[in-house]
C-alpha cells in the first residue's frame, strides 16, 4: 500500500495538494499526519521516512520508492493510474492545464508569504497588499480562461475535478480565510472546490486537530 506523510491539515498547503492527489487517484493509501514544528520536529525530520525530502512534507512512499513535492506526487500517481484521472485528454486543454499547474507550483510568492493557509480561521476584510492583489488578479484570469475555453458543462476549471483544481485548492481556502477580494465568478468556483467531498473531509479533519503553530495564528503570536 502507498503511504503518504503529511503535515498539519489546518496549515500545510502542500500536504493538502499531495493528499488530494492520492484521493483523486482512487488508490488505497495509508495516511500519516505529523505535527510540524513541535518539540520533536527537528529529530523527526531527520528520520528515515522524511530524509529523502530533507524533512519536507508531503512525501509519498511506494514500497522503497520515495516521491516528494506535491506536483511530483501528482505526476507519479497519474502514471500509476493510466493517465486518465488528473489531466484533460484534449491536447490544447492538457497543455494549458499543465502550464497552469506549473505556474501555481512555482509562482504567487506574495500570496503564499503574506496569507499562509489556515483553514480554522476566518479573518475580517482587510485590503491586501498590491503585490497580493496583482497575483490574485492573475489567478482569477487563469481560472476564467480555463472555464471559458475548457470547462464545458462541468463545474471545475477543465470540466471534471483534476490536477489544476488540486493545485489551486489551497488558494481557495486562503480566499475564504482572509476574505480576499474576488468577484462573483471566482467566489463561485471557490465554493465549488471547497464543497468537493475530498475538501470537506480535509476541512473537517483540520478542525479536529489540536495542534497550533503560533506563527500562523495572530492571536497566538501576539
C-alpha positions in Angstrom: 0.0 0.0 0.0 1.1 3.6 -0.7 2.0 5.6 2.4 1.6 9.4 2.4 3.2 11.5 5.2 1.7 15.0 5.6 1.8 17.9 8.0 -1.0 19.6 9.9 -4.2 19.8 7.9 -5.0 23.2 9.2 -1.8 24.8 7.8 0.0 22.6 5.3 -1.0 23.7 1.8 1.5 21.4 0.0 0.2 18.4 2.1 -3.3 19.2 1.0 -2.3 19.0 -2.6 -0.5 15.7 -2.1 -3.4 14.3 -0.2 -6.0 15.4 -2.8 -3.8 13.8 -5.5 -3.9 10.5 -3.5 -7.6 10.7 -3.1 -8.2 11.5 -6.7 -6.1 8.5 -7.8 -8.5 6.2 -6.2 -5.6 4.1 -4.9 -5.6 2.8 -1.3 -3.0 4.7 0.8 -2.0 4.9 4.4 -2.1 8.5 5.8 0.3 9.6 8.4 0.0 13.1 9.9 3.0 14.6 11.6 2.8 17.9 13.6 5.0 20.5 12.1 7.4 22.5 14.2 6.6 20.8 17.5 9.2 19.9 20.1 10.1 16.7 18.3 10.2 18.2 14.8 13.9 18.6 14.3 14.5 15.0 15.3 11.6 13.7 13.3 12.6 15.4 10.1 15.9 13.7 10.2 14.4 10.2 10.4 14.4 7.7 7.6 10.8 8.4 6.4 11.4 12.1 5.8 15.1 12.0 4.9 14.7 11.8 1.1 12.8 15.1 1.1 15.1 16.8 3.6 12.4 16.9 6.2 9.7 18.4 4.0 6.1 17.1 3.6 4.3 15.7 1.8 6.3 12.6 0.9 4.8 9.5 -0.7 6.3 6.1 -0.2 5.5 3.3 -2.7 7.5 0.4 -1.3 11.1 1.6 -1.2 10.4 4.4 -3.7 10.1 7.9 -2.2 8.2 10.7 -4.1 8.2 14.2 -2.6 6.9 17.5 -3.7 3.2 17.7 -4.4 3.5 18.1 -8.2 5.8 15.1 -8.4 3.4 13.1 -6.3 0.5 14.0 -8.6 2.6 13.2 -11.7 3.6 9.8 -10.2 0.0 8.9 -9.3 -1.1 10.0 -12.8 1.3 7.4 -14.3 0.2 4.7 -11.9 -3.5 5.2 -12.8 -3.1 5.2 -16.6 -3.1 9.0 -17.2 -6.9 9.4 -17.0 -7.7 10.9 -13.6 -5.8 14.2 -13.5 -5.4 15.9 -16.8 -7.8 16.7 -19.7 -7.3 14.4 -22.6 -7.6 17.0 -25.4 -4.1 18.3 -26.4 -4.7 22.1 -26.1 -6.6 21.7 -22.9 -3.9 19.5 -21.5 -1.1 21.9 -22.4 -3.0 24.8 -20.7 -3.7 22.7 -17.6 0.0 21.6 -17.3 1.1 25.3 -17.6 -1.4 26.5 -15.0 -0.4 23.8 -12.6 3.3 24.6 -13.1 2.7 28.4 -12.6 0.8 27.7 -9.4 3.7 25.4 -8.2 6.4 28.0 -8.8 4.6 31.3 -8.5 2.4 33.6 -6.4 5.1 34.1 -3.7 3.4 37.2 -2.1 0.1 35.4 -1.6 1.9 32.4 0.0 4.1 34.5 2.2 1.5 37.0 3.4 -1.5 34.8 3.6 -0.5 31.4 5.0 -3.1 28.7 4.8 -5.1 28.4 8.0 -8.3 26.5 7.5 -9.6 27.0 11.0 -9.6 30.8 10.9 -11.7 33.5 9.3 -10.2 37.0 9.4 -12.1 40.3 8.8 -11.8 42.0 5.5 -8.6 44.0 5.1 -7.3 45.1 1.7 -4.3 43.0 0.8 -1.0 44.5 -0.4 -0.7 45.5 -4.0 1.5 42.6 -4.9 -1.0 40.1 -3.5 -3.8 41.9 -5.4 -1.8 41.6 -8.6 -1.3 37.8 -8.0 -5.0 37.3 -7.2 -5.9 39.1 -10.5 -3.6 36.7 -12.4 -5.1 33.7 -10.7 -8.7 34.8 -11.4 -7.6 35.5 -15.1 -6.3 31.9 -15.3 -9.4 30.5 -13.8 -11.7 32.5 -16.1 -9.8 31.5 -19.2 -9.8 27.8 -18.3 -13.5 27.8 -17.5 -14.4 29.7 -20.7 -12.3 27.6 -23.0 -12.3 24.1 -21.5 -14.8 24.0 -18.6 -17.7 22.8 -20.8 -20.7 21.6 -18.7 -18.5 20.6 -15.8 -18.1 22.6 -12.5 -14.4 22.7 -12.4 -11.7 24.5 -14.4 -11.4 21.8 -17.0 -14.8 20.3 -16.5 -14.1 17.5 -14.1 -12.1 17.8 -10.9 -8.5 17.3 -11.7 -4.9 18.3 -11.3 -5.3 22.1 -11.7 -8.1 22.2 -9.2 -5.9 20.3 -6.8 -3.1 22.7 -7.3 -5.3 25.8 -6.7 -7.3 24.3 -3.8 -5.2 25.9 -1.0 -5.7 29.3 -2.8 -9.4 28.7 -2.4 -9.0 28.2 1.3 -6.9 31.4 1.6 -9.6 33.5 -0.2 -12.1 32.4 2.5 -9.7 32.6 5.5 -8.6 36.2 4.7 -11.8 37.5 3.0 -9.7 38.3 -0.1 -11.5 40.4 -2.7 -12.6 38.3 -5.7 -15.6 38.7 -8.0 -18.7 36.5 -8.2 -17.2 34.1 -10.7 -14.2 33.4 -8.5 -16.3 33.1 -5.4 -18.5 30.5 -7.1 -15.5 28.5 -8.1 -14.1 28.7 -4.6 -17.4 27.4 -3.2 -17.3 24.5 -5.8 -13.8 23.4 -4.7 -14.5 23.7 -1.0 -17.7 21.7 -1.3 -16.0 18.8 -3.1 -16.3 15.7 -0.8 -12.5 15.4 -0.6 -12.2 19.0 0.6 -15.0 18.6 3.1 -13.2 15.6 4.6 -9.9 17.6 4.8 -11.6 20.7 6.3 -13.4 18.6 8.9 -10.2 16.9 10.0 -8.4 20.2 10.2 -11.0 21.5 12.6 -10.5 18.4 14.8 -6.7 18.9 15.1 -5.5 20.2 18.5 -2.0 21.3 17.2 -1.4 25.1 17.0 1.5 26.7 15.1 1.8 30.1 16.7 3.4 31.9 13.7 0.3 31.2 11.7 -2.1 32.3 14.5 -2.0 36.1 15.0 -3.8 35.7 18.3 -1.2 33.2 19.5 1.8 35.1 18.0 0.8 38.3 19.8 
